[in-house]
Protein backbone atom coordinates (compact mmCIF):
# COMPACT_ATOMS: atom_id res chain seq x y z
CA UNK A 1 0.00 0.00 0.00
CA UNK A 2 2.90 2.35 0.68
CA UNK A 3 3.97 2.26 -2.96
CA UNK A 4 0.49 3.28 -4.12
CA UNK A 5 0.53 6.23 -1.75
CA UNK A 6 3.94 7.30 -3.07
CA UNK A 7 2.61 7.18 -6.64
CA UNK A 8 -0.42 9.26 -5.61
CA UNK A 9 1.82 11.79 -3.85
CA UNK A 10 4.08 12.06 -6.91
CA UNK A 11 1.07 12.61 -9.17
CA UNK A 12 -0.25 15.35 -6.89
CA UNK A 13 3.19 16.98 -6.77
CA UNK A 14 3.40 16.98 -10.58
CA UNK A 15 -0.04 18.56 -10.79
CA UNK A 16 1.06 21.16 -8.23
CA UNK A 17 4.11 21.88 -10.37
CA UNK A 18 1.95 22.34 -13.44
CA UNK A 19 -0.32 24.68 -11.51
CA UNK A 20 2.55 26.83 -10.31
CA UNK A 21 4.00 27.01 -13.83
CA UNK A 22 0.60 28.06 -15.18
CA UNK A 23 0.41 30.82 -12.60
CA UNK A 24 3.64 32.37 -13.89
CA UNK A 25 2.83 32.10 -17.60
CA UNK A 26 0.53 34.33 -19.60
CA UNK A 27 -2.10 31.60 -19.84
CA UNK A 28 -3.52 32.57 -16.46
CA UNK A 29 -3.77 36.22 -17.52
CA UNK A 30 -5.63 35.65 -20.80
CA UNK A 31 -9.32 36.53 -20.94
CA UNK A 32 -11.44 33.40 -20.75
CA UNK A 33 -8.74 31.39 -19.00
CA UNK A 34 -9.80 29.12 -16.14
CA UNK A 35 -8.99 31.48 -13.29
CA UNK A 36 -6.41 34.05 -12.39
CA UNK A 37 -2.84 33.59 -11.22
CA UNK A 38 -3.68 33.64 -7.51
CA UNK A 39 -6.17 30.80 -8.02
CA UNK A 40 -3.48 28.70 -9.72
CA UNK A 41 -1.02 29.43 -6.89
CA UNK A 42 -3.62 28.53 -4.26
CA UNK A 43 -4.40 25.30 -6.10
CA UNK A 44 -0.71 24.51 -6.27
CA UNK A 45 -0.27 25.13 -2.55
CA UNK A 46 -3.26 22.95 -1.70
CA UNK A 47 -2.04 20.13 -3.95
CA UNK A 48 1.46 20.21 -2.48
CA UNK A 49 0.04 20.09 1.06
CA UNK A 50 -2.13 17.09 0.19
CA UNK A 51 0.87 15.44 -1.49
CA UNK A 52 2.95 15.90 1.67
CA UNK A 53 0.20 14.41 3.83
CA UNK A 54 -0.15 11.44 1.46
CA UNK A 55 3.64 10.97 1.52
CA UNK A 56 3.57 10.94 5.31
CA UNK A 57 0.80 8.32 5.20
CA UNK A 58 2.92 6.23 2.81
CA UNK A 59 5.95 6.44 5.09
CA UNK A 60 3.91 5.47 8.15
CA UNK A 61 2.24 2.64 6.25
CA UNK A 62 5.61 1.23 5.17
CA UNK A 63 6.98 1.64 8.69
CA UNK A 64 4.10 -0.26 10.28
CA UNK A 65 4.22 -2.99 7.62
CA UNK A 66 7.92 -3.50 8.30
CA UNK A 67 7.34 -3.63 12.07
CA UNK A 68 4.55 -6.15 11.55
CA UNK A 69 6.78 -8.35 9.36
CA UNK A 70 9.59 -8.26 11.93
CA UNK A 71 7.24 -9.11 14.79
CA UNK A 72 5.80 -12.00 12.79
CA UNK A 73 9.28 -13.30 11.96
CA UNK A 74 10.31 -13.10 15.61
CA UNK A 75 7.17 -15.00 16.69
CA UNK A 76 7.88 -17.74 14.17
CA UNK A 77 11.50 -17.94 15.26
CA UNK A 78 10.44 -18.22 18.91
CA UNK A 79 7.99 -21.02 18.01
CA UNK A 80 10.73 -22.90 16.16
CA UNK A 81 13.07 -22.58 19.13
CA UNK A 82 10.40 -23.86 21.52
CA UNK A 83 9.45 -26.80 19.28
CA UNK A 84 13.10 -27.76 18.65
CA UNK A 85 13.94 -27.60 22.35
CA UNK A 86 11.27 -29.70 24.14
CA UNK A 87 12.38 -30.01 27.72
N, C-alpha and C positions, 0 to 999 in steps of 0.2 A: 504494500500500500504506500510505503514511503516514496517509491519511485514515481508512482502516479501523482503524488502531491508535488514532487519536484518538477514534473513535466507541466502541471497546471501552473505552478509558480513561475516557471520560465515563460510560458505563454502569456501570462498576465504582465510580466515584466517587458516582454516584447511589445505588447499592446500599449503599455505605458510609454515606452520609448517612441513608438509611432505617434502617440498623442502629443508628446512634448515636442517632437519635430514639427508636427503640424501647427503647433502654437507659434513657432518661430518662422514659419514660411508665410507667404502671402495668401495661401489657400484660406486660412482662417479669417483674413481681412476682406475677402471678396464678397460682394453682395450675393445673397442667396446661398452662402456656405452654411454648413451645419453648425452654427455657433460662432462665438467670438474667441479670441485667443485665451481669455481668462477661463472660459469654459473648458477648453482643451487642456490647460494647465491643471485645473481642478480635477478633471477626469484622470489625468496622468498621475497626480498625487494620490488619488483614491485607489487607482489600480496598483500602484507601487506599494501602498500600505497593505492592501489585500494580499499581494504577492508575498510580502514579508511575513504576514500572519500564516499563510499557507506553507511557506518554507519552514517556519517554526513548527507547525504541526507535522510536517514531514520528518524533521529532525527528531522530534519527540516520539513519533511513531516508530522510526528506525531504532531509536534508543531502547524503547520498551520491548520491541521485538527481539533485539539482541539480548536483553536481560532475561527475557522469557526463555530463549533458546539455551542460554547458559545455565539457568536454573533447572531446566529439563534435563540437560546433559549431566549436571551434578547429581540429580535425583537418580538417574539411570546408573550412573557410576556407583553411587552408594548402594543401590539394590544389587548390583553385580558383586560388590565387595561382600555384602551380607550373605548372598547365596553361595559364594565361593568359599566362605569361611564359616561353615556351620559348627558352632561349638556347643 
